[in-house]
Amino acid sequence: MQAAALYRTSIGKKAVMAVTGLIWIGYVVMHMYGNLKAFQGPVYFNEYAEGLRELGAPVFGHLHLLTIARIVLLVSIVLHVWSAWSLYQQARYARPFGYAERKVVQANYASLTMRLGGAVILLFVIYHLMHLTWGIPFVHPDFVRGDPYHNLVTGFQFVPAAIVYIIAVIALGFHLYHGTWSMFQTLGLSRRRYEQFEQPIRALSWLLAILVPAGFASVPIAVLLGIIR
Ligand code: HEM
């Protein structure tokens, strides 16, 4: 089957969601780990942020690998949201009038929180880019280009911003839990092998859902407590 024809099927869309989700899982794990360098002070953190621009050197030139990574992330998030949206439309089209009696079975609950959580995360990423990457004055009035440590600390000293980040990473935790779980099912776990792998996959989903938000949230919390300043 051609790629475009496969994409039109719901399994094709789920596969696109799984692969693009995996790319983002890799990114958030590395990003969270990188952010922990904020605990080591401004020099270390800013060198790290600057070092990202030289990623892949000497094979890749200044900003090259970072630009490729940005394109891959952007394409992935667009495809991920697009597939989610069209799977949702397909499900609605298949059942246009809803259930006569609405039962909140587990699958419904999970897909509702995935859609809501996904929308929260998407809005957060846009806000986050305006806040710490682009430094839009309305969003971050104290932004200094080329000083990510300063931007991070002054950004989180504004309590509402820190709270937005903490809520967003908790939503990310829920999304990661169910997303990791679904991804493994889509990417080839047959019913027969399912039981054998259920426990390790659940454990991995839990691990991601706890470690990633905890690592991310530790930075704004540390700024609020004056540990990072
Ligand atoms: C407390 C949590 C977070 C902190 C402290 C944080 C910090 C940062 C900082 C300082 C930058 C700018 C780096 C620079 O331009 O030098 C950045 C960029 C970025 N962050 Fe976060 N981040 C957090 C959570 C997240 C989450 C949860 C996501 C995704 C779901 C995310 C996605 C991104 C993206 C896509 C960029 C742009 C990367 C680039 O184009 O270079 N961040 N983050």
py3Dmol code that shows the C-alpha trace and the ligand (Angstrom):
import py3Dmol

protein = """\
ATOM      1  CA  MET A   1       0.000   0.000   0.000  1.00  0.00           C
ATOM      2  CA  GLN A   2       1.264   3.491  -0.786  1.00  0.00           C
ATOM      3  CA  ALA A   3       2.129   5.768   2.138  1.00  0.00           C
ATOM      4  CA  ALA A   4      -0.703   8.210   1.365  1.00  0.00           C
ATOM      5  CA  ALA A   5      -3.243   5.381   1.123  1.00  0.00           C
ATOM      6  CA  LEU A   6      -1.979   3.893   4.381  1.00  0.00           C
ATOM      7  CA  TYR A   7      -2.275   7.287   6.055  1.00  0.00           C
ATOM      8  CA  ARG A   8      -5.968   7.400   5.141  1.00  0.00           C
ATOM      9  CA  THR A   9      -6.644   4.299   7.241  1.00  0.00           C
ATOM     10  CA  SER A  10      -7.018   4.675  10.987  1.00  0.00           C
ATOM     11  CA  ILE A  11      -4.127   2.298  11.650  1.00  0.00           C
ATOM     12  CA  GLY A  12      -1.948   4.479   9.389  1.00  0.00           C
ATOM     13  CA  LYS A  13      -2.895   7.559  11.394  1.00  0.00           C
ATOM     14  CA  LYS A  14      -2.227   5.764  14.665  1.00  0.00           C
ATOM     15  CA  ALA A  15       1.197   4.745  13.343  1.00  0.00           C
ATOM     16  CA  VAL A  16       1.937   8.382  12.450  1.00  0.00           C
ATOM     17  CA  MET A  17       0.870   9.393  15.976  1.00  0.00           C
ATOM     18  CA  ALA A  18       3.085   6.714  17.515  1.00  0.00           C
ATOM     19  CA  VAL A  19       6.224   7.619  15.529  1.00  0.00           C
ATOM     20  CA  THR A  20       5.827  11.390  15.936  1.00  0.00           C
ATOM     21  CA  GLY A  21       4.966  10.866  19.627  1.00  0.00           C
ATOM     22  CA  LEU A  22       8.167   8.844  20.050  1.00  0.00           C
ATOM     23  CA  ILE A  23      10.217  11.677  18.520  1.00  0.00           C
ATOM     24  CA  TRP A  24       8.688  14.096  21.036  1.00  0.00           C
ATOM     25  CA  ILE A  25       9.222  11.679  23.927  1.00  0.00           C
ATOM     26  CA  GLY A  26      12.940  11.608  23.031  1.00  0.00           C
ATOM     27  CA  TYR A  27      12.969  15.394  22.868  1.00  0.00           C
ATOM     28  CA  VAL A  28      11.203  16.032  26.187  1.00  0.00           C
ATOM     29  CA  VAL A  29      13.421  13.545  28.041  1.00  0.00           C
ATOM     30  CA  MET A  30      16.579  15.258  26.733  1.00  0.00           C
ATOM     31  CA  HIS A  31      15.160  18.742  27.247  1.00  0.00           C
ATOM     32  CA  MET A  32      14.172  17.958  30.836  1.00  0.00           C
ATOM     33  CA  TYR A  33      17.620  16.511  31.539  1.00  0.00           C
ATOM     34  CA  GLY A  34      19.303  19.532  29.941  1.00  0.00           C
ATOM     35  CA  ASN A  35      17.199  21.950  32.009  1.00  0.00           C
ATOM     36  CA  LEU A  36      18.551  20.422  35.227  1.00  0.00           C
ATOM     37  CA  LYS A  37      21.822  22.222  34.407  1.00  0.00           C
ATOM     38  CA  ALA A  38      20.086  25.329  35.752  1.00  0.00           C
ATOM     39  CA  PHE A  39      20.966  23.936  39.204  1.00  0.00           C
ATOM     40  CA  GLN A  40      24.638  24.325  38.312  1.00  0.00           C
ATOM     41  CA  GLY A  41      24.476  28.069  37.848  1.00  0.00           C
ATOM     42  CA  PRO A  42      24.417  30.660  35.083  1.00  0.00           C
ATOM     43  CA  VAL A  43      27.796  29.960  33.448  1.00  0.00           C
ATOM     44  CA  TYR A  44      27.201  26.240  33.068  1.00  0.00           C
ATOM     45  CA  PHE A  45      23.605  26.655  31.909  1.00  0.00           C
ATOM     46  CA  ASN A  46      24.360  29.360  29.353  1.00  0.00           C
ATOM     47  CA  GLU A  47      27.328  27.397  27.993  1.00  0.00           C
ATOM     48  CA  TYR A  48      25.030  24.417  27.585  1.00  0.00           C
ATOM     49  CA  ALA A  49      22.376  26.511  25.778  1.00  0.00           C
ATOM     50  CA  GLU A  50      25.073  27.974  23.521  1.00  0.00           C
ATOM     51  CA  GLY A  51      26.565  24.496  23.003  1.00  0.00           C
ATOM     52  CA  LEU A  52      23.248  23.298  21.572  1.00  0.00           C
ATOM     53  CA  ARG A  53      23.869  25.620  18.625  1.00  0.00           C
ATOM     54  CA  GLU A  54      27.093  23.716  17.904  1.00  0.00           C
ATOM     55  CA  LEU A  55      25.418  20.311  18.206  1.00  0.00           C
ATOM     56  CA  GLY A  56      27.016  17.719  15.915  1.00  0.00           C
ATOM     57  CA  ALA A  57      30.237  19.740  15.358  1.00  0.00           C
ATOM     58  CA  PRO A  58      32.566  19.382  13.515  1.00  0.00           C
ATOM     59  CA  VAL A  59      30.431  17.402  11.045  1.00  0.00           C
ATOM     60  CA  PHE A  60      27.566  19.897  11.296  1.00  0.00           C
ATOM     61  CA  GLY A  61      28.151  23.645  11.145  1.00  0.00           C
ATOM     62  CA  HIS A  62      26.822  26.316  13.516  1.00  0.00           C
ATOM     63  CA  LEU A  63      23.045  25.865  14.049  1.00  0.00           C
ATOM     64  CA  HIS A  64      22.797  23.140  11.355  1.00  0.00           C
ATOM     65  CA  LEU A  65      21.827  20.129  13.470  1.00  0.00           C
ATOM     66  CA  LEU A  66      19.675  22.302  15.738  1.00  0.00           C
ATOM     67  CA  THR A  67      17.797  23.609  12.695  1.00  0.00           C
ATOM     68  CA  ILE A  68      17.244  20.061  11.420  1.00  0.00           C
ATOM     69  CA  ALA A  69      15.996  19.027  14.879  1.00  0.00           C
ATOM     70  CA  ARG A  70      13.625  22.023  14.949  1.00  0.00           C
ATOM     71  CA  ILE A  71      12.208  21.092  11.531  1.00  0.00           C
ATOM     72  CA  VAL A  72      11.729  17.450  12.586  1.00  0.00           C
ATOM     73  CA  LEU A  73       9.986  18.570  15.806  1.00  0.00           C
ATOM     74  CA  LEU A  74       7.735  21.006  13.982  1.00  0.00           C
ATOM     75  CA  VAL A  75       6.751  18.492  11.289  1.00  0.00           C
ATOM     76  CA  SER A  76       6.174  15.864  14.006  1.00  0.00           C
ATOM     77  CA  ILE A  77       3.895  18.032  16.111  1.00  0.00           C
ATOM     78  CA  VAL A  78       1.872  19.091  13.053  1.00  0.00           C
ATOM     79  CA  LEU A  79       1.440  15.461  11.928  1.00  0.00           C
ATOM     80  CA  HIS A  80       0.654  14.339  15.488  1.00  0.00           C
ATOM     81  CA  VAL A  81      -2.108  16.928  15.962  1.00  0.00           C
ATOM     82  CA  TRP A  82      -3.409  16.410  12.442  1.00  0.00           C
ATOM     83  CA  SER A  83      -3.677  12.632  12.872  1.00  0.00           C
ATOM     84  CA  ALA A  84      -5.349  13.048  16.272  1.00  0.00           C
ATOM     85  CA  TRP A  85      -7.835  15.459  14.762  1.00  0.00           C
ATOM     86  CA  SER A  86      -8.682  13.257  11.803  1.00  0.00           C
ATOM     87  CA  LEU A  87      -9.011  10.131  13.984  1.00  0.00           C
ATOM     88  CA  TYR A  88     -11.432  12.102  16.129  1.00  0.00           C
ATOM     89  CA  GLN A  89     -13.384  13.205  13.045  1.00  0.00           C
ATOM     90  CA  GLN A  90     -13.472   9.625  11.739  1.00  0.00           C
ATOM     91  CA  ALA A  91     -14.851   8.394  15.058  1.00  0.00           C
ATOM     92  CA  ARG A  92     -17.486  11.117  15.054  1.00  0.00           C
ATOM     93  CA  TYR A  93     -18.419  10.409  11.456  1.00  0.00           C
ATOM     94  CA  ALA A  94     -18.825   6.732  12.258  1.00  0.00           C
ATOM     95  CA  ARG A  95     -21.173   7.615  15.126  1.00  0.00           C
ATOM     96  CA  PRO A  96     -22.672  11.030  14.327  1.00  0.00           C
ATOM     97  CA  PHE A  97     -25.441  11.031  16.940  1.00  0.00           C
ATOM     98  CA  GLY A  98     -23.471   9.874  19.954  1.00  0.00           C
ATOM     99  CA  TYR A  99     -24.451   7.054  22.240  1.00  0.00           C
ATOM    100  CA  ALA A 100     -28.081   6.794  23.341  1.00  0.00           C
ATOM    101  CA  GLU A 101     -26.806   6.156  26.825  1.00  0.00           C
ATOM    102  CA  ARG A 102     -23.445   7.726  27.516  1.00  0.00           C
ATOM    103  CA  LYS A 103     -21.169   5.326  29.337  1.00  0.00           C
ATOM    104  CA  VAL A 104     -17.806   6.624  30.454  1.00  0.00           C
ATOM    105  CA  VAL A 105     -15.822   3.499  29.744  1.00  0.00           C
ATOM    106  CA  GLN A 106     -12.059   3.601  30.295  1.00  0.00           C
ATOM    107  CA  ALA A 107     -11.196   4.074  26.604  1.00  0.00           C
ATOM    108  CA  ASN A 108     -13.508   7.092  26.354  1.00  0.00           C
ATOM    109  CA  TYR A 109     -12.064   8.619  29.477  1.00  0.00           C
ATOM    110  CA  ALA A 110      -8.516   8.104  28.216  1.00  0.00           C
ATOM    111  CA  SER A 111      -9.191   9.564  24.789  1.00  0.00           C
ATOM    112  CA  LEU A 112     -10.982  12.564  26.286  1.00  0.00           C
ATOM    113  CA  THR A 113      -8.056  13.327  28.625  1.00  0.00           C
ATOM    114  CA  MET A 114      -5.640  12.772  25.726  1.00  0.00           C
ATOM    115  CA  ARG A 115      -7.474  15.317  23.584  1.00  0.00           C
ATOM    116  CA  LEU A 116      -7.849  17.860  26.386  1.00  0.00           C
ATOM    117  CA  GLY A 117      -4.310  17.314  27.635  1.00  0.00           C
ATOM    118  CA  GLY A 118      -2.966  17.478  24.079  1.00  0.00           C
ATOM    119  CA  ALA A 119      -4.666  20.854  23.540  1.00  0.00           C
ATOM    120  CA  VAL A 120      -3.230  22.157  26.844  1.00  0.00           C
ATOM    121  CA  ILE A 121       0.287  21.012  25.859  1.00  0.00           C
ATOM    122  CA  LEU A 122       0.000  22.538  22.384  1.00  0.00           C
ATOM    123  CA  LEU A 123      -1.092  25.904  23.821  1.00  0.00           C
ATOM    124  CA  PHE A 124       1.683  25.643  26.392  1.00  0.00           C
ATOM    125  CA  VAL A 125       4.382  25.037  23.752  1.00  0.00           C
ATOM    126  CA  ILE A 126       3.267  28.180  21.879  1.00  0.00           C
ATOM    127  CA  TYR A 127       3.281  30.194  25.128  1.00  0.00           C
ATOM    128  CA  HIS A 128       6.660  28.673  26.125  1.00  0.00           C
ATOM    129  CA  LEU A 129       8.286  29.658  22.818  1.00  0.00           C
ATOM    130  CA  MET A 130       6.951  33.226  23.154  1.00  0.00           C
ATOM    131  CA  HIS A 131       8.204  33.284  26.764  1.00  0.00           C
ATOM    132  CA  LEU A 132      11.698  31.743  26.743  1.00  0.00           C
ATOM    133  CA  THR A 133      12.755  31.431  23.091  1.00  0.00           C
ATOM    134  CA  TRP A 134      11.399  34.464  21.253  1.00  0.00           C
ATOM    135  CA  GLY A 135      11.138  36.687  24.340  1.00  0.00           C
ATOM    136  CA  ILE A 136       7.983  38.506  23.257  1.00  0.00           C
ATOM    137  CA  PRO A 137       7.993  41.587  25.571  1.00  0.00           C
ATOM    138  CA  PHE A 138       4.313  41.217  26.457  1.00  0.00           C
ATOM    139  CA  VAL A 139       4.952  37.641  27.652  1.00  0.00           C
ATOM    140  CA  HIS A 140       8.450  38.144  29.164  1.00  0.00           C
ATOM    141  CA  PRO A 141       9.143  41.847  29.849  1.00  0.00           C
ATOM    142  CA  ASP A 142      12.622  41.153  31.290  1.00  0.00           C
ATOM    143  CA  PHE A 143      13.950  39.017  28.415  1.00  0.00           C
ATOM    144  CA  VAL A 144      17.633  39.472  27.543  1.00  0.00           C
ATOM    145  CA  ARG A 145      18.706  37.923  24.242  1.00  0.00           C
ATOM    146  CA  GLY A 146      21.654  35.537  24.664  1.00  0.00           C
ATOM    147  CA  ASP A 147      21.166  35.049  28.428  1.00  0.00           C
ATOM    148  CA  PRO A 148      18.832  32.030  28.824  1.00  0.00           C
ATOM    149  CA  TYR A 149      19.673  31.623  32.538  1.00  0.00           C
ATOM    150  CA  HIS A 150      18.572  35.163  33.327  1.00  0.00           C
ATOM    151  CA  ASN A 151      15.422  34.684  31.211  1.00  0.00           C
ATOM    152  CA  LEU A 152      14.591  31.466  33.022  1.00  0.00           C
ATOM    153  CA  VAL A 153      15.086  32.888  36.533  1.00  0.00           C
ATOM    154  CA  THR A 154      13.293  36.210  35.963  1.00  0.00           C
ATOM    155  CA  GLY A 155      10.609  34.354  33.994  1.00  0.00           C
ATOM    156  CA  PHE A 156       9.771  32.030  36.894  1.00  0.00           C
ATOM    157  CA  GLN A 157      10.053  34.727  39.560  1.00  0.00           C
ATOM    158  CA  PHE A 158       6.722  35.839  38.128  1.00  0.00           C
ATOM    159  CA  VAL A 159       4.579  33.328  40.056  1.00  0.00           C
ATOM    160  CA  PRO A 160       1.691  32.932  37.520  1.00  0.00           C
ATOM    161  CA  ALA A 161       4.215  31.936  34.816  1.00  0.00           C
ATOM    162  CA  ALA A 162       5.787  29.334  37.122  1.00  0.00           C
ATOM    163  CA  ILE A 163       2.308  27.945  37.900  1.00  0.00           C
ATOM    164  CA  VAL A 164       1.455  27.708  34.182  1.00  0.00           C
ATOM    165  CA  TYR A 165       4.630  25.660  33.626  1.00  0.00           C
ATOM    166  CA  ILE A 166       3.929  23.369  36.557  1.00  0.00           C
ATOM    167  CA  ILE A 167       0.342  22.698  35.422  1.00  0.00           C
ATOM    168  CA  ALA A 168       1.500  22.129  31.833  1.00  0.00           C
ATOM    169  CA  VAL A 169       4.133  19.562  32.816  1.00  0.00           C
ATOM    170  CA  ILE A 170       1.588  17.699  34.962  1.00  0.00           C
ATOM    171  CA  ALA A 171      -0.683  17.551  31.886  1.00  0.00           C
ATOM    172  CA  LEU A 172       2.366  16.321  29.955  1.00  0.00           C
ATOM    173  CA  GLY A 173       2.785  13.530  32.512  1.00  0.00           C
ATOM    174  CA  PHE A 174      -0.763  12.244  31.924  1.00  0.00           C
ATOM    175  CA  HIS A 175      -0.270  12.519  28.172  1.00  0.00           C
ATOM    176  CA  LEU A 176       3.021  10.623  28.358  1.00  0.00           C
ATOM    177  CA  TYR A 177       1.488   7.865  30.436  1.00  0.00           C
ATOM    178  CA  HIS A 178      -1.330   7.051  28.080  1.00  0.00           C
ATOM    179  CA  GLY A 179       0.657   8.002  24.952  1.00  0.00           C
ATOM    180  CA  THR A 180       3.546   5.635  25.707  1.00  0.00           C
ATOM    181  CA  TRP A 181       1.125   2.872  26.433  1.00  0.00           C
ATOM    182  CA  SER A 182      -0.836   3.385  23.181  1.00  0.00           C
ATOM    183  CA  MET A 183       2.351   3.790  21.178  1.00  0.00           C
ATOM    184  CA  PHE A 184       3.571   0.321  22.137  1.00  0.00           C
ATOM    185  CA  GLN A 185       0.227  -1.161  21.223  1.00  0.00           C
ATOM    186  CA  THR A 186       0.203   0.533  17.834  1.00  0.00           C
ATOM    187  CA  LEU A 187       3.808  -0.284  17.059  1.00  0.00           C
ATOM    188  CA  GLY A 188       3.293  -3.982  16.812  1.00  0.00           C
ATOM    189  CA  LEU A 189       2.275  -5.580  20.068  1.00  0.00           C
ATOM    190  CA  SER A 190      -0.060  -8.331  19.031  1.00  0.00           C
ATOM    191  CA  ARG A 191      -2.771  -9.494  21.423  1.00  0.00           C
ATOM    192  CA  ARG A 192      -0.810 -12.687  21.992  1.00  0.00           C
ATOM    193  CA  ARG A 193       2.359 -10.917  23.110  1.00  0.00           C
ATOM    194  CA  TYR A 194       0.462  -8.173  24.909  1.00  0.00           C
ATOM    195  CA  GLU A 195       0.156  -9.906  28.253  1.00  0.00           C
ATOM    196  CA  GLN A 196       3.818 -10.815  28.350  1.00  0.00           C
ATOM    197  CA  PHE A 197       4.871  -7.177  27.889  1.00  0.00           C
ATOM    198  CA  GLU A 198       2.096  -5.465  29.778  1.00  0.00           C
ATOM    199  CA  GLN A 199       3.996  -5.023  33.044  1.00  0.00           C
ATOM    200  CA  PRO A 200       7.278  -3.619  31.648  1.00  0.00           C
ATOM    201  CA  ILE A 201       5.360  -1.253  29.349  1.00  0.00           C
ATOM    202  CA  ARG A 202       3.199  -0.037  32.213  1.00  0.00           C
ATOM    203  CA  ALA A 203       6.341   0.440  34.312  1.00  0.00           C
ATOM    204  CA  LEU A 204       8.032   2.440  31.549  1.00  0.00           C
ATOM    205  CA  SER A 205       4.902   4.563  31.038  1.00  0.00           C
ATOM    206  CA  TRP A 206       4.767   5.290  34.769  1.00  0.00           C
ATOM    207  CA  LEU A 207       8.462   6.106  34.896  1.00  0.00           C
ATOM    208  CA  LEU A 208       8.172   8.636  32.066  1.00  0.00           C
ATOM    209  CA  ALA A 209       4.962  10.079  33.484  1.00  0.00           C
ATOM    210  CA  ILE A 210       6.617  10.744  36.833  1.00  0.00           C
ATOM    211  CA  LEU A 211      10.260  11.538  36.040  1.00  0.00           C
ATOM    212  CA  VAL A 212       9.664  13.929  33.126  1.00  0.00           C
ATOM    213  CA  PRO A 213       7.168  16.239  34.919  1.00  0.00           C
ATOM    214  CA  ALA A 214       9.146  16.042  38.190  1.00  0.00           C
ATOM    215  CA  GLY A 215      12.399  17.011  36.442  1.00  0.00           C
ATOM    216  CA  PHE A 216      10.759  19.840  34.499  1.00  0.00           C
ATOM    217  CA  ALA A 217       8.797  21.174  37.493  1.00  0.00           C
ATOM    218  CA  SER A 218      11.866  21.127  39.760  1.00  0.00           C
ATOM    219  CA  VAL A 219      13.259  24.188  37.924  1.00  0.00           C
ATOM    220  CA  PRO A 220      10.344  26.648  38.384  1.00  0.00           C
ATOM    221  CA  ILE A 221       9.831  25.284  41.923  1.00  0.00           C
ATOM    222  CA  ALA A 222      13.512  25.878  42.745  1.00  0.00           C
ATOM    223  CA  VAL A 223      13.240  29.446  41.413  1.00  0.00           C
ATOM    224  CA  LEU A 224      10.127  30.067  43.530  1.00  0.00           C
ATOM    225  CA  LEU A 225      11.968  28.727  46.603  1.00  0.00           C
ATOM    226  CA  GLY A 226      15.029  30.866  45.874  1.00  0.00           C
ATOM    227  CA  ILE A 227      17.277  27.815  45.330  1.00  0.00           C
ATOM    228  CA  ILE A 228      17.923  28.890  41.731  1.00  0.00           C
ATOM    229  CA  ARG A 229      18.406  32.642  41.530  1.00  0.00           C
TER     230      ARG A 229
END
"""
ligand_1 = """\
43
HEM
C 9.780 23.816 33.414
C 9.802 23.352 32.205
C 10.637 23.918 31.077
C 11.697 24.778 31.098
C 12.386 25.424 32.297
C 12.124 24.963 29.724
C 13.172 25.768 29.323
C 13.458 26.115 28.016
C 14.407 27.124 27.602
C 15.302 27.943 28.561
C 14.369 27.182 26.247
C 15.160 28.152 25.338
C 16.517 27.657 25.020
C 17.250 28.676 24.168
O 16.632 29.281 23.278
O 18.434 28.837 24.383
C 13.409 26.200 25.791
C 13.095 25.938 24.471
C 12.162 25.014 24.065
N 11.375 24.207 24.863
Fe 11.363 24.197 26.866
N 11.320 24.208 28.909
C 10.403 23.555 29.694
C 9.402 22.691 29.281
C 9.178 22.337 27.973
C 8.212 21.363 27.551
C 7.301 20.579 28.499
C 8.271 21.299 26.193
C 7.500 20.457 25.228
C 6.426 19.768 25.496
C 9.288 22.239 25.759
C 9.632 22.499 24.463
C 10.568 23.437 24.058
C 10.857 23.749 22.667
C 10.202 23.112 21.449
C 11.865 24.738 22.669
C 12.536 25.394 21.459
C 13.826 24.666 21.167
C 14.595 25.363 20.068
O 14.005 25.657 19.020
O 15.789 25.610 20.243
N 9.829 22.834 26.864
N 12.870 25.565 26.887
"""
view = py3Dmol.view(width=600, height=400)
view.addModel(protein, "pdb")
view.setStyle({"model": 0}, {"cartoon": {"style": "trace"}})
view.addModel(ligand_1, "xyz")
view.setStyle({"model": 1}, {"stick": {}})
view.zoomTo()
view.show()
